[in-house]
């Protein structure tokens, strides 16, 4: 099945990359959303890590009255996991798989690739990363949840049980309930995953203490060869 390639921003190191981070933005944003954070860190220049920041396609979003915006899939209900756009999720998963394959073709093996995402982007990296055919360096889901959770047991690649998974969430998040994130973590743990779960005093966002911790986590995953 052919996959429409995603437009993307790439931030390349000055030497051949030692690893790559593919970072997916949230609903209504684009790949530039996390560009300032990436440029704030020294992971590109000092540690030779490439960041790939794709832009989701524009599509109508049901909960926003059908308004067209960048989205990895349609959101049909604010309970998120009650009604799900399975076709949209799986289409975006194929596009994310194509980005992973592109990194491998450029010489970065899956074991040196981290998938990261915020909100809807975080849902996509959890969905895709756990089904990927080779272990990854890490999966990072921020302010997010596990989509299509009922299908994961049958579709998960057992090799991913060795992949570090981190989930962060705000304890005042008004959009994606903390309880939903915890249920997602528990579903992963029930399937044999070890999940590093952090909560922060914030809403649907990032905070300075979290940003410092994320830097250290990414450095641990990719800072050594």
N, C-alpha and C positions, 0 to 999 in steps of 0.2 A: 504493500500500500504506500503510495507516494505521500510525502510529508512536506507541507509548505514551510520553507525555512523561516525562522524568526529574525526580524531585524534586531540588532543588538549593539550595545556599547561594549567595547573591549578595552581594558586597561592593562597594557603589556609591560612586563619588566624589562630592564635594560639588557638582560642576558636571557638565554633559553630558560623557560619557566621550570621550576622544580615541582610545581603543583598548580592546580587551578581551582578556583571557586566559581561555581555557576550560581548566581544569586537572583532569585525571582521576586519581583515587587508585588505589592498588594493591589487590590481592586482600585481602578481609576488612576493609578500612578503610571510610571514607566521606568525604564531601566536607569534613568538618571536619578531616581529617588535616593538610592544609596551611594551614588557617586561621591558626594562630599565626605561621607564616612570612610570610604575606601581610600580616598586621597589623604585623609587625616592620618591614617595608619601608615607604617613604613613597610607593610607586608609586600608591596609591589617592588619598591626600590631596593630595600635591604635584603629581603628574603626571596625575591624572585618568584613571586606568586602572581599568576595571571588571574584577573577578575573578568568574568563574562556576565554582562548585565543585560539580559534580553528584554524586549518590549512585547508584552502580550498583544494579540490582535484586538482590534476594536469590535465590539459586539453589543447587542442590546442586553440589558440586565434587568430581569423581571422585578426585583425588589426596589429598583430605582425607577419604576414606572416605564420600563422599556427604553430608558435613555441609553444611547450608545457611548461606550467608554472602553478603555483597555481592561480586559478581564480574561483570566485563564479559563473560565467557564461561567455559565449563567448561575446565578443564585436565585433559587425559586422561593425560598422560605427562610425567615430569620432564625429558625431553629437549625438551619444548616444541614443536619443529618437526617431530617424527616423526609424531605424531597430533595433529590440530587440530580444534577445534570450529568449523568453518567457518560453520555456521548461526548460532551464537552471536556470532561475531565480526561477521558482516554485520548482524545485528540491532542490535548496539550501535553499529555504524558509522552506521546510519540514525538512531539516536537522537542521536548526536553531530552528524550533519548537521543535524538539527532544531534543535540548540542554536546552530549557526552561523547558520542561517536566522533564528532569533529575534534574534540580535545585529544582523544586517543589517536586519531589520525595525525595529529600534530606532535605526537610523541609523549603525551601525558597519560600514563596508565590509569585505569579506574581507581586503583589503590592510592592515587595521589590527587583525586578529585573530591572536593566537598560540594555537596548540594545544599544551598541555603535559601531560605525564603521567608517572607513576612506575610502574615495573614493568608490571603488566598494563595500567594506564592509559596508559603510554608506548607499549605495543604498539598500543593502539587509536588513538592520535593519529598514529603513523606510518602505520598502515594507511589511516586515513580521510583524513588531510591530503594524502597523495600522490595520492589519487584525486579530491580536491575539484575542482570545475569552474572555480574562479578562484584565482589566486595568493594565498597567505596571507602574513601578516607574518613568520611563523616557525613551525617545528615543533620541539618540545623533548621528547626522549625520555630519561628518567632510569632507569638500571638496568634496561634493557629490551632488546627484540629486535624484529625485523621478522616479524610473523605473515603467513601465506599468501604467503610470499615468491615462490613459483613462479608466482603469478597476477599479480604486480605489473607485469611488462613489458607484458602485454597490457592492463592496466587503468589504469596510471598516466596522469595528465594531464600531457602534456609541458610545459604552462605552469608546473607546479610545480618545474621545474628551476631557476627563478629564486628559489624560496623558500628562505631560510636554514634549514638543518637542523642541530641540535646534538644530540649523544648523549653522555651522561656515564655512567661505569661505575666501580664499585669493583674494584680489582685483587684483592680478597679476597672477592668476592661468592660466598656459598655456595649461592645459589638460582638465579640466572641467570648462567651461566658467561660470563666475559669473552670467551672464544673465540667464543661465539654472538653476542655484541654486535658483535665485530669482523667476523664473517661478514656480519652484517646491514649494517654500514657498507660493506663491500666490494660487496655486492649493489647498494646505492644508488649507489655511485660508478660501477659498471659501467653503470648506466642514465643516467649523465650528471649525477648530483647531486653537489654539493660539500658534504661533511659535516664539520662541526667536531666532532672527537671528543676527549673528555677522559677521562683515568683519574685516580682518586684513591685514596689509601691508606685504603680503607674496605671494609666489607662491603656488604650490601644496604641502603643508607641514604644519607643526605646528610652532608656534613661542612662545617665553617665556611668553609674556603677556597673550596669549591664554591659555597656560598650567596652569598658575596660576588661571585663570578664570574657567577652566574646573575642577580643583580640588575643588573649592568652589561649583560649580554646582553639582558635584557628592556627595559632603558632604551634601549638602542641600537635595538631593534626598534620601540618604541612611544613613546619619550619625546619625539619631535619630531613636529610636524605638517607 
